[in-house]
Amino acid sequence: MRLMVIAAREDYRLLVGKHVEIEWPHAVVVEHALGTDPAIDQHFAAAGFDAVIITAGPPTAAATNLALKLAAKPEFAPILLLLFEDAPDPDPAPLPGIQRLYGRKLDRERLVKAIKTASAEHRQAIAMLRASPDYDNRYRFGSVMIRGHRCIQQIGSGGMCKIYLAESERAGILVVLKVFSQVPDVSERFVGFDRFLQEYEIVASLKHKNIVQIYDLGIADDHAYIAMEHFAAGDLRERMKQPMVPEMALEFLEQIASALDAIHSVGVLHRDLKPGNVMLRVDGSLCLIDFGLAKANEMEASLTGSREIFGTPYYMSPEQGHAETVDARSDLYSLGVVYYEMLIGRKPFTGATAMEVIYKHKRADLPEIAPQFSKYEGLLRRLLAKSPAGRFQSADELLTAISALKSTT
């Protein structure tokens, strides 16, 4: 039994969960806190749940309206509307796709019966869908069939991957699905595939609030895929199109530095830090993604040639742009460029060509810092020092400096 329980009050969610657990000890109950968790996405259909239980006490109009909105979605799971109030007299007209349960106290017997009824209806509806000739198309990502993930739409592509928005029936949430172009023969030396798998291994091993969450890795139709956290709020690149106060820029700098501290602590470099690889959650927090160019230090020889250049020129450190040896201080330089752009509103170095930008990172002086940013100038100049020796030597050292600067505000 898989159920989603939606309620604003924690005690309501816990109460329903306890009664479900008594009847089905191994049930999976996913809670959604109204008003705290991100709003339910318009594409979400609760396909992996036997039923969705919405519960509320008086006033119950908002819960009823939510139930009606969700029930109107095609193929949405059956909804139980559990309302802690006396039933109206006369009984209200039935609502399609919704069972209403009234009462000032929860009646477990009625709840269990309603869940069983909803679950049976849902399984019957799914069986009918499976008989449809178009049923398999919901799990098709281009030419690849990935069961358990309902395809919503393609949202991007890269040299090695196509990127989709999908609903994970197992996780019960929307995810970003990165589908690799193919699984190479094991006898081939395919560097791109090594990096793809390494992205998963790096991120899945880290549990950090500012690092993307990975849900699944698999192989389907000779293609590899990764299912990861979906960010409905977009990326830092879009956020930077709007003015940002210095305090927010410093807060964002601290969150990204914290993520870098975590990955550096396990011997991994990101090597492609840029605003497009920093995502925003609905609660305003930041999250570092896209470790496709990340590299475990000890794997350098096996994954890259000695003179290859990876990354985005606007955000490259001087040593990275010239294919010299890089370490954690290179990521800190890239972070410095992102911070400069957040704080001042433009990139420190631009040019007509990539090579011109790379040259400026190595040779050009940092543009003069306007007086209104003088408080942050020391931080900027140290992050953007040409020589790694002149920068912060670790993300932890940077975090200490940020903390000290915030204490003077």
C-alpha positions as CSV (number, residue, x, y, z in Angstrom):
1,M,0.0,0.0,0.0
2,R,1.4,3.4,-1.0
3,L,-0.4,6.5,0.2
4,M,0.2,10.2,0.1
5,V,-1.2,12.2,3.1
6,I,-1.7,16.0,2.5
7,A,-2.5,18.3,5.5
8,A,-1.3,21.6,6.9
9,R,-1.3,20.3,10.5
10,E,1.4,17.8,11.4
11,D,-0.8,16.0,14.0
12,Y,-3.3,15.2,11.3
13,R,-0.6,13.7,9.1
14,L,0.7,11.7,12.0
15,L,-2.7,10.5,13.0
16,V,-3.5,9.2,9.5
17,G,-0.1,7.6,9.3
18,K,-0.6,5.7,12.6
19,H,-3.9,4.3,11.6
20,V,-2.6,3.2,8.2
21,E,0.4,1.5,9.9
22,I,-1.9,-0.5,12.2
23,E,-3.7,-2.0,9.2
24,W,-0.7,-2.2,6.8
25,P,2.5,-2.3,8.8
26,H,4.6,-2.2,5.6
27,A,2.7,0.6,3.9
28,V,4.6,3.5,2.4
29,V,3.2,6.9,3.5
30,V,4.5,10.0,1.9
31,E,3.6,13.2,3.8
32,H,3.0,16.6,2.2
33,A,2.8,19.6,4.5
34,L,0.5,22.2,3.0
35,G,2.0,25.7,3.3
36,T,5.4,24.4,4.1
37,D,6.4,22.0,1.3
38,P,6.5,23.3,-2.3
39,A,3.0,23.5,-3.9
40,I,2.1,20.3,-5.8
41,D,3.3,20.6,-9.4
42,Q,0.7,20.9,-12.1
43,H,2.3,17.9,-13.9
44,F,2.1,15.6,-10.8
45,A,-0.5,12.8,-11.1
46,A,0.3,10.7,-8.0
47,A,0.6,7.8,-10.4
48,G,2.6,5.6,-7.9
49,F,0.1,5.9,-5.1
50,D,-3.0,3.8,-4.3
51,A,-4.7,6.9,-2.9
52,V,-4.2,10.5,-1.8
53,I,-5.6,11.5,1.5
54,I,-6.3,15.2,2.1
55,T,-7.3,16.0,5.7
56,A,-8.3,19.2,7.4
57,G,-10.3,20.6,10.3
58,P,-12.7,23.6,10.0
59,P,-12.6,25.7,8.0
60,T,-12.4,23.0,5.3
61,A,-13.1,25.0,2.1
62,A,-9.4,25.2,1.1
63,A,-9.0,21.4,1.5
64,T,-12.1,20.8,-0.6
65,N,-10.9,23.1,-3.3
66,L,-7.5,21.4,-3.4
67,A,-9.2,18.0,-3.7
68,L,-11.4,19.3,-6.6
69,K,-8.3,20.8,-8.3
70,L,-6.3,17.6,-8.1
71,A,-9.2,15.3,-9.0
72,A,-9.7,17.3,-12.2
73,K,-6.2,16.2,-13.4
74,P,-6.3,13.3,-15.9
75,E,-5.5,9.9,-14.4
76,F,-4.9,11.4,-10.9
77,A,-5.0,8.8,-8.1
78,P,-8.3,8.5,-6.1
79,I,-8.7,11.1,-3.4
80,L,-10.0,10.7,0.2
81,L,-11.1,13.9,1.7
82,L,-11.0,13.5,5.5
83,L,-12.7,16.4,7.2
84,F,-12.8,16.7,11.0
85,E,-16.3,18.3,11.2
86,D,-19.8,17.1,11.4
87,A,-21.4,15.9,8.1
88,P,-23.7,18.5,6.5
89,D,-27.4,17.8,6.3
90,P,-28.4,16.8,3.7
91,D,-25.4,14.9,2.4
92,P,-23.6,16.9,-0.3
93,A,-23.6,15.8,-3.9
94,P,-20.9,13.2,-4.8
95,L,-17.6,14.6,-6.3
96,P,-16.0,12.6,-9.1
97,G,-12.8,10.9,-8.0
98,I,-13.3,12.0,-4.4
99,Q,-14.6,10.1,-1.3
100,R,-15.5,12.4,1.6
101,L,-15.3,11.2,5.2
102,Y,-16.7,13.4,7.9
103,G,-16.5,13.2,11.7
104,R,-14.9,15.1,14.6
105,K,-12.9,12.0,15.4
106,L,-11.1,9.7,13.0
107,D,-13.0,6.4,12.4
108,R,-10.2,3.9,11.5
109,E,-12.7,1.3,10.2
110,R,-14.2,3.8,7.8
111,L,-10.8,5.1,6.8
112,V,-9.5,1.6,6.1
113,K,-12.6,0.7,4.1
114,A,-12.3,3.9,2.1
115,I,-8.6,3.3,1.3
116,K,-9.3,-0.3,0.2
117,T,-12.1,0.9,-2.1
118,A,-9.9,3.7,-3.5
119,S,-7.0,1.3,-4.1
120,A,-9.2,-1.2,-5.9
121,E,-10.6,1.5,-8.1
122,H,-7.1,2.8,-8.9
123,R,-5.8,-0.7,-9.7
124,Q,-8.7,-1.3,-12.0
125,A,-8.2,2.0,-13.8
126,I,-4.5,1.2,-14.3
127,A,-5.4,-2.2,-15.7
128,M,-7.6,-0.6,-18.2
129,L,-4.9,1.9,-19.1
130,R,-2.4,-0.9,-19.6
131,A,-4.8,-2.4,-22.2
132,S,-4.5,0.7,-24.2
133,P,-2.1,0.6,-27.2
134,D,-0.7,3.9,-26.2
135,Y,0.0,2.9,-22.6
136,D,3.7,2.2,-23.1
137,N,4.3,5.7,-24.6
138,R,4.0,7.3,-21.1
139,Y,7.3,5.5,-20.2
140,R,9.1,6.4,-23.4
141,F,12.0,8.8,-23.4
142,G,12.9,9.3,-27.0
143,S,13.6,5.8,-28.2
144,V,14.2,4.5,-24.6
145,M,11.6,2.8,-22.5
146,I,12.0,3.4,-18.7
147,R,9.4,1.7,-16.6
148,G,8.4,3.4,-13.4
149,H,9.0,6.9,-14.7
150,R,6.2,8.7,-16.6
151,C,7.6,11.0,-19.2
152,I,6.2,14.5,-19.0
153,Q,8.4,16.5,-21.4
154,Q,11.9,16.9,-22.6
155,I,13.5,20.0,-21.0
156,G,17.1,19.9,-22.3
157,S,19.9,18.1,-24.0
158,G,23.6,17.9,-23.9
159,G,26.4,16.2,-25.8
160,M,25.9,12.9,-23.9
161,C,22.4,13.2,-22.4
162,K,18.9,14.1,-23.1
163,I,17.1,15.6,-20.1
164,Y,13.5,15.0,-19.2
165,L,10.9,16.0,-16.6
166,A,9.3,12.8,-15.3
167,E,7.2,11.5,-12.5
168,S,8.8,8.7,-10.5
169,E,6.2,6.3,-9.5
170,R,8.5,4.8,-6.9
171,A,9.5,8.1,-5.2
172,G,6.1,9.6,-5.7
173,I,7.6,12.9,-6.9
174,L,8.6,14.7,-10.1
175,V,12.3,14.1,-11.0
176,V,14.7,15.2,-13.7
177,L,15.7,12.2,-15.7
178,K,19.1,12.4,-17.5
179,V,19.2,9.7,-20.2
180,F,22.6,8.8,-21.6
181,S,22.9,8.4,-25.3
182,Q,24.0,4.7,-25.0
183,V,25.8,2.2,-22.8
184,P,29.1,1.5,-24.6
185,D,30.5,-1.9,-24.9
186,V,32.6,-2.7,-21.9
187,S,35.6,-3.2,-24.2
188,E,35.5,0.4,-25.3
189,R,37.3,3.2,-23.6
190,F,34.5,5.6,-23.5
191,V,35.4,8.6,-21.2
192,G,32.0,10.2,-21.4
193,F,30.2,7.2,-20.0
194,D,32.8,7.0,-17.1
195,R,32.0,10.6,-16.3
196,F,28.3,9.9,-16.4
197,L,28.5,7.1,-13.9
198,Q,31.0,9.0,-11.8
199,E,28.4,11.9,-11.5
200,Y,26.0,9.5,-9.9
201,E,28.6,7.9,-7.6
202,I,29.9,11.3,-6.4
203,V,26.5,12.9,-5.7
204,A,24.7,9.8,-4.3
205,S,27.4,9.4,-1.7
206,L,26.9,12.9,-0.3
207,K,23.9,13.9,1.8
208,H,24.1,17.7,2.0
209,K,21.4,20.2,1.8
210,N,23.1,22.2,-0.9
211,I,23.9,19.3,-3.1
212,V,21.4,17.8,-5.5
213,Q,19.6,14.6,-4.4
214,I,19.9,11.5,-6.5
215,Y,17.0,9.0,-6.5
216,D,17.8,6.3,-9.0
217,L,20.4,5.0,-11.5
218,G,19.5,2.3,-14.0
219,I,19.9,0.8,-17.4
220,A,17.0,0.6,-19.9
221,D,17.1,-0.5,-23.5
222,D,21.0,-0.3,-23.4
223,H,20.8,3.3,-22.1
224,A,21.9,4.5,-18.7
225,Y,19.8,7.0,-16.8
226,I,19.9,9.0,-13.6
227,A,16.8,10.3,-11.8
228,M,17.5,13.4,-9.6
229,E,15.9,16.2,-7.8
230,H,13.7,18.6,-9.8
231,F,14.0,22.3,-9.2
232,A,10.8,24.1,-10.1
233,A,12.2,27.5,-9.1
234,G,14.9,27.4,-11.8
235,D,18.6,28.3,-11.6
236,L,20.8,31.0,-10.3
237,R,21.4,32.3,-13.9
238,E,17.8,33.3,-14.1
239,R,17.7,34.7,-10.6
240,M,20.8,36.9,-11.4
241,K,18.8,38.7,-14.1
242,Q,17.1,40.5,-11.2
243,P,19.0,42.9,-8.8
244,M,20.5,41.1,-5.8
245,V,21.2,42.9,-2.5
246,P,24.7,42.3,-1.1
247,E,23.3,40.4,1.9
248,M,21.6,37.8,-0.4
249,A,24.7,37.5,-2.6
250,L,26.8,36.7,0.5
251,E,24.2,34.2,1.7
252,F,24.3,32.5,-1.6
253,L,28.1,32.5,-1.6
254,E,28.0,30.8,1.8
255,Q,25.6,28.0,0.6
256,I,27.7,27.2,-2.5
257,A,30.9,27.3,-0.5
258,S,29.3,24.8,1.9
259,A,28.5,22.4,-1.0
260,L,32.1,22.7,-2.3
261,D,33.5,22.0,1.1
262,A,31.5,18.8,1.1
263,I,32.6,17.6,-2.3
264,H,36.2,18.7,-1.7
265,S,36.3,16.7,1.5
266,V,35.9,13.5,-0.5
267,G,38.6,14.4,-3.0
268,V,36.3,15.6,-5.8
269,L,36.5,18.8,-7.9
270,H,33.5,20.2,-9.6
271,R,35.4,22.0,-12.5
272,D,32.3,23.5,-14.1
273,L,30.9,25.8,-11.4
274,K,28.7,28.4,-13.0
275,P,25.2,30.0,-12.4
276,G,23.5,27.4,-14.6
277,N,24.8,24.7,-12.4
278,V,23.4,26.2,-9.2
279,M,19.6,25.6,-8.7
280,L,17.0,27.3,-6.5
281,R,14.6,25.4,-4.3
282,V,11.2,26.9,-3.7
283,D,12.3,27.7,-0.1
284,G,15.0,30.0,-1.5
285,S,18.0,27.7,-0.7
286,L,20.6,26.9,-3.4
287,C,21.7,23.5,-4.6
288,L,24.8,22.5,-6.6
289,I,24.2,20.2,-9.6
290,D,25.8,18.7,-12.7
291,F,28.9,16.9,-11.8
292,G,29.4,15.7,-15.3
293,L,32.8,17.4,-15.4
294,A,33.6,16.6,-11.8
295,K,36.7,14.5,-11.2
296,A,37.9,12.4,-8.3
297,N,41.5,13.4,-7.9
298,E,42.8,9.9,-7.9
299,M,40.9,9.2,-11.2
300,E,42.5,12.0,-13.2
301,A,44.8,9.9,-15.3
302,S,42.2,7.4,-16.2
303,L,39.5,9.9,-17.2
304,T,41.3,12.8,-18.9
305,G,44.3,13.6,-21.0
306,S,47.0,15.7,-19.4
307,R,46.2,18.8,-21.5
308,E,42.4,18.8,-21.9
309,I,40.3,21.8,-21.0
310,F,36.9,21.4,-19.4
311,G,34.5,24.1,-18.1
312,T,32.9,27.4,-19.2
313,P,35.5,30.2,-20.1
314,Y,33.6,33.0,-18.2
315,Y,34.0,31.1,-14.9
316,M,37.3,29.3,-15.5
317,S,40.3,29.7,-13.2
318,P,43.5,30.9,-14.8
319,E,45.1,27.5,-14.4
320,Q,42.1,25.6,-15.7
321,G,41.9,27.8,-18.8
322,H,45.5,27.1,-19.6
323,A,45.2,23.3,-19.0
324,E,47.5,23.5,-16.0
325,T,47.1,21.4,-12.8
326,V,44.0,22.3,-10.9
327,D,42.9,21.6,-7.3
328,A,40.1,22.8,-5.0
329,R,41.3,26.4,-5.3
330,S,40.3,26.4,-8.9
331,D,36.6,25.8,-7.9
332,L,37.0,28.6,-5.4
333,Y,38.1,31.0,-8.2
334,S,35.0,30.0,-10.3
335,L,32.9,30.6,-7.2
336,G,34.6,34.0,-7.0
337,V,33.5,34.9,-10.5
338,V,29.9,33.8,-9.7
339,Y,30.0,35.9,-6.5
340,Y,31.3,38.9,-8.4
341,E,28.5,38.6,-10.9
342,M,25.8,38.2,-8.1
343,L,27.2,41.2,-6.2
344,I,28.1,43.7,-8.9
345,G,25.7,42.6,-11.6
346,R,28.2,41.7,-14.4
347,K,31.0,39.3,-15.1
348,P,34.5,40.5,-14.2
349,F,36.0,39.5,-17.6
350,T,34.3,39.3,-21.0
351,G,35.6,39.1,-24.6
352,A,34.8,38.5,-28.2
353,T,36.2,35.0,-28.1
354,A,36.7,32.3,-25.5
355,M,40.5,32.6,-25.7
356,E,40.2,36.4,-25.0
357,V,38.3,35.6,-21.8
358,I,40.8,32.9,-20.8
359,Y,43.6,35.3,-21.4
360,K,42.0,38.0,-19.2
361,H,41.5,35.6,-16.3
362,K,45.3,34.9,-16.5
363,R,46.6,38.4,-17.2
364,A,44.1,41.2,-16.8
365,D,43.6,43.1,-13.5
366,L,40.3,42.8,-11.7
367,P,38.1,45.7,-12.6
368,E,37.9,48.4,-10.0
369,I,35.3,47.7,-7.2
370,A,32.7,50.4,-6.7
371,P,32.8,52.1,-3.2
372,Q,29.4,50.6,-2.3
373,F,30.9,47.2,-2.4
374,S,34.1,48.1,-0.5
375,K,33.1,45.9,2.5
376,Y,33.2,42.8,0.2
377,E,36.3,43.8,-1.8
378,G,38.8,41.8,0.3
379,L,36.7,38.7,-0.1
380,L,36.4,39.2,-3.9
381,R,40.0,39.9,-4.5
382,R,41.2,36.9,-2.5
383,L,38.7,34.6,-4.3
384,L,39.9,36.0,-7.7
385,A,43.6,36.0,-7.1
386,K,45.5,35.0,-10.2
387,S,47.7,32.6,-8.3
388,P,46.1,29.7,-6.3
389,A,48.5,30.6,-3.5
390,G,46.9,33.9,-3.1
391,R,43.3,32.6,-2.7
392,F,41.5,30.9,0.1
393,Q,43.2,27.6,0.4
394,S,40.0,25.7,1.1
395,A,36.2,26.1,1.1
396,D,36.3,25.7,4.9
397,E,38.7,28.7,5.1
398,L,36.3,30.7,2.9
399,L,33.3,29.8,5.1
400,T,35.2,31.1,8.2
401,A,35.9,34.4,6.3
402,I,32.2,34.7,5.3
403,S,31.1,34.0,8.9
404,A,33.4,36.8,10.2
405,L,32.2,39.2,7.6
406,K,28.5,38.5,8.4
407,S,29.2,39.1,12.1
408,T,30.2,42.7,11.3
409,T,26.9,43.4,9.5
